[in-house]
Amino acid sequence: MTYLEYKIRAVPKGFSKLFFLNWPIILLLCAAGAIGIIMLTSVAGNSWHPWASAQLKRFFVGFVLMISIAMTPIWFWKSMSVLAYITSLGLLVLVEFFGSTGMGAQRWLDLGFINLQPSEMAKITLVMVLAFYYDWLPDERTSKPLWIIAPLALIFLPFFLVLQQPDLGTSLLIVIGGGVMMFLAGVHWGYFGAALSLSVAGIFAVFYSRGKDWQLLNDYQYRRIDTFLDPSSDPLGAGYHITQSKIALGSGGWTGRGFGQGTQSRLNFLPEKHTDFIFTTLAEEFGFIGGISLLIVYALIVVFAIIAAIRNKDRFSSLLIYGVTFTFFLYFAVNMAMVMGLAPVVGVPLPLVSYGGSSLLVLMVAFGLLQSAHVHKPRGVI
């Protein structure tokens, strides 16, 4: 038996693939989803409707999608990477012409059964296409200037399309996620030093352009920055969200007020209590213990995923797992920093906990890709 034949035979077949799933990650995802359903029941006044029941259905659909994707060979998803990326770009273009508007931004496509947010899909398809690119590219070319152009173009195409919606938070997450993929692929650190310098210059330009004809951000985005720097400057206006969020976080103490007893959410002081600010409801009702418990669940998902990436010797699969893991990390890190006042409010949902269709389903699809890479790794090369 040749080495290649050994690797091929070592890959699990049929129903045996179920035994090779990364079950710790699956159980942790279910735990986070259960916490989300509990909190959505609470913020609805101990009612199953309107949010918890819909979230449970979406989680079930997402779970089936995840397992189905996991059972499909990773080579298939690798071959679909470019098409998936092009499709996400096409959907972002369609948003420009046919997208529905909400909260001052045009970000969704109404498909009847779901309002799809293509920018969420773009985060994952970008990870796929960059993993495909660097798997194809020989190592010695990774840091050559000519071969840097393609990944930068792949990153900035969705960045500019999402920025036009406008959705500054998601567009920045796309750039950060793409940059991390390039770093993990082995691109020289000097490029990132140059990017950091340009970022500093860009931040200066953003502030300098305020009030001028060529203003780089929308007025509401500047208000978010003002609120981040000094929430007390407008506690009943732009600073209202973060002020109420901090009150809810602080009032929970160590053990919280108890399930369904959060005054900030019950009396509707807390804005977007079922989506972006649901973590503050969790902290108010279950205190520091509840908040840190969810954080531990998230951290364990990241740890098990990183272990899976390290053990996977296939370059595409390893990069894909790393990319999905970091995207997931960005979700909860930015959301938690946002509601604590450590980052500007940018409208990033708390993964598996916040109410929402697109973010939940896309995240489950992403973990399906992660599971496919884990299941179909050659067992003879660990």
N, C-alpha and C positions, 0 to 999 in steps of 0.2 A: 504494500500500500504506500503510495507516494504521500508526501507531506500535504499537498493540496487535497488529495482524496481524503486524508484524515480530517482536515479542517471541514470539508464539506459534510462528511458523515457525522461530524461532531455537532453540527447545527441541529437543534431539535425539530421534529416533524409532527404534523397533525395536532391532536389534542394534547400531546406531551408538552406542547409549548406552554400550556397553562401552568405547568409546574416550574417553568423557567421565568415566569413573570417576577418582577421585583415587588413581591408582596408587601414588604414593609412600606414602600412608597404608596401603594394602593390603599393600605389600611390608614395611613396618615392622611391621604387625600379625603377619604371617607370621614375621618374624624373632623377635619377642617370644614367639610361640607355640612356635617351634622351641627357644628357650632353655628354656622351661618343660618341654618334653618331655625335653630332655637332662638337666635337673636332676631330674625325676621318675624317670628311669632310674637316675641316680646314687644317690638316697636309697633306692631299692629294692634296693640292692646290685648295681648294674649289671644289673638285670633289667628287661625290658620290662613285666613284670607286677608288681603289680596296677594301678599308677597311669598309667604312660606310655601304654600301649595304649588305655586308656579315655579319657585326655585327648586323644589324637590323633583318636579317633572323634568326640568332642564338638567338637573344633576344626573338623573337616571339616563336621559338621552345621551348626555356627555359621557357617562360611564360606559354605556354600550359602544359608543364611538371609540373610546379609548381602547377597550378590549379588542374591538374589530381591527383597529389600526395596528395594535400590538401583534396580532396574529398574522398580519401581512408582512412578507419578507422585507427587510430594510432596503434591499437593492431596488425594490419597486419604488419606495419613497425617495430614494436617491435619484432615480431616473425621472421622477416627477417634480424635482426641486425647481428647475427652471420654469416649467409650466405653471407651478403653483405661485411662483414669484410674479410672473407676467399677469396671471389672473388677478392677484391682489392689486397690482398697479392699475389694471383695467377697471376694477371696482372703485378704486380711489378716484379715477377720472370720472366715472359715472356719478359719484357723489357730487362732483362739481356741477353737474347738469340736472340730476334728478334726485339729489339727496334731500332728506327731510331735516328740518331745522329744530333745534331744541337748545335752550339756555344760551342763545346768541350765537350758536355755531351750527354749521351744516356738516354733520358727521355720519348720518345714518342713511341706509337704503331700506325702504319699507318693502319687504318681500311678502307681506300678508301675514305669514305665520310667525315672523320675527323681524325686528328692526336690526339689521346687520350693520355693525360698525367695522368697515373694511380696514381701518387703521389698526385694530386689534389683530386682524389676520396678517397684516403686513409685518408685524413684529416677528411672527413665527416663520413666515415664508422667507424673510430676509435671513434668518438663521439658517434655514435649509439651503438657500442658494449660496451663501458664503461657505458653508461646510462643503458643499459640492465643489465650489471653485478651488478651495485650498486642498481638497483631496485630489483634485486633478493636477494642480500646480506642483511641479517639483520643488523640493525644499530649498534648493539653491537660488530659486527665483523669487522666493517669498518677499524679500525686502528690496528687490530691484525696483527702481522708480517706475519703469514701464509697466510692471505688473501690479503696482499700487493703484493705478488709474481705474481699473475695472471694479475692484471692490468699493472704492470711493463713490463711483457712479451708482453702483447698486444700492449704496446706503443713502445717498443724497436725493435720488429720484423719489422714493417714498417720503423722505423728510420734507421736501418742498411741497409735495402734494398734500400731506397732512397739515403742514403749516398754513396752507391756503384756506383751511376749513373755517375758522382757524382753531388749531389745537396745539398750542405751544408745548404743553407737557408731554403729550404722546410723541410729538416730533423729536423732542430732545431725547426721550427714551429710546427711540429708534436709532439715533446717532450713537448714543452711549452703548446700546446693545451691539451695534455693528462694530464699533471701535473695540469692544471687548473680544469679539470674534476674531478680529485682525490680530490683536495682541496674543490670544491663545494659539493662533495659527503660526506665530513666530515672527511677526513683523518687527523690525528693529525699533527699539525704544525711542530712538531719535525722532521718528515720525510723530510719536505721541507727545514728545516735548514741544515740537513745533505746533502741534494741534492745541496744546494747552496755552501756548503763547497767543495763538490766534483767538482762542476762546476768551482770554482776558481782554484782548483788543475788542472783540465783539461785544463783551459786556459793557465796556466803556462806550462803544458806539451806540448801544441801546439806550443808555442813560443820556448821552449827549444829544441824541435825536429827538428826545421828548419835547413835544410842543412845536416841532419844526415841520415843514412841508413834507419832508422825507422820513417822518417818524416810523421807526421799524416795528413797533408793536402797537396793538390796539389799546385804546384807553383803559378797557377793563383789565387788560393784562398788567398795565402799569399800576393800576389800583391794587392788584394782587401783590405786586412787589412792595408797594407802600405798606400794605397791611402786614406783610411778612416782617418788614423792618420795624414797624411800630403799630401793632394792633390797636393800642389805646388811642391812637390819633383819630379814629372814627369808629367808636365801639358800637354805634347803632347803624352804621352804614357798611362800608367795605370791610371793617374789622369785626363785624358781628359774628360771622361764622367761626373764626378762630377763637374769639372771646368766649362764646358759648361752649365750644369744644373743650377749652381749658377748664372751664367751670365743671363740666361733666367729668373730665378726667380726674380732677382734684377731689371731687365730692365722693368718689368711689372708695377712697381709702384703701386699706389692705384687702378687705373681703367684699366690699361693695354693698349696695343697698338691698340686693336681692332681686331675683328674677321678676321682671315686670314692674319694678319699683323705681326705675330711673325717672326722676322728675324732669330732667332736661328733655328727654325724648318724649315722655308721656304728655307733657304740657306744650310740646312742639316748640320749645326754645331752640332745640338742636336742629339745624338745617340738614337736609339730605341725610336724615337719620338712618335710612334703609340702604343707602348706597355709599357715597364717599366717606361719611362720618360714622359708619356703623361701629368702628372700633371704639369710639368714645362711649357709645351706649354699652358695649361689652365691659369697658373699664368702670363705668358708673355702676352697673348692676352687679358685677362680679369682682370689682376691685383690681388691685395689682395682681392678685393670684390668677384671676381670670385672664387678664391681659398677657401675663408672662406665660401662661399655659398655652395660649394660642401661638405665641412667639416660639415656644419650644417645639410645637408641632411643625411650624414652618421651618425652623432650623434643622430639625431631623430630616425633613424632606430634602433639604439642600445637601445635608451630609451624605445621605444614602445615594443621592443622584451623583455627587462628586465621586464617591467610591466607585459607582458603576462606570463613570467616564474614565477613571484612572485604569480600571481593569479591562476596559475595552481597547484592544489593540488596533482595531480598524479606525483609520483616521477620520473618515466621514462620520462614523457613528459616535466616536469620542467627541468631536467638535459639535455635533448635533446635540448630544446630551449636555455638554457644557453650556451651549447657547440657550437651550430650553431652561436649564437651571438658573442661569443668570437673569433671564427674562422674568422668571418667577420671583427671584430675589428682588429685582427692581420693583415689581408690583407691590409687594408688602412693605419693603423698606421705604419707598417713597410715600406710600399711603400713611404709614405710621408716623413718619417724620412730618408729614403735612398736618395731620390732625393734632400733633403735639406742638406745632408752631416752630418746628426745626427746619421746615422747607415751605416755600410758597404753596398756596392751594392751587393744584393743577388738575384736579379731577381724575385722579387715578384710583380705580376701585381696589378694595381689599380682596385678594384672590380667594375664591370659593366661599366667601362670607358675604360680601356686598351683593345686593340684588342686581341682576343683569343677565341678559341672554348671551350677547356676543362674547363678553370677556370670559364667562364661565365655559361656554362651549369651545372657544378657541384654546383656552388653557387645558381643557381635557384632551383636545386633539393633540396639543403639544406634548402632553404626558403620554399619549398613545404613541407618538413618534419616539419618545424616550424609551418606552417599554419595548417597542419594535427593535430598536438598536440594541437593547439589553438582551432580549430573547434570542435574537439571531446572530449574536456574536459567536464566532467559532469557539466551542468549548475546549478545544485542544490548545488554545493560545491564551491562557489567562495569566 
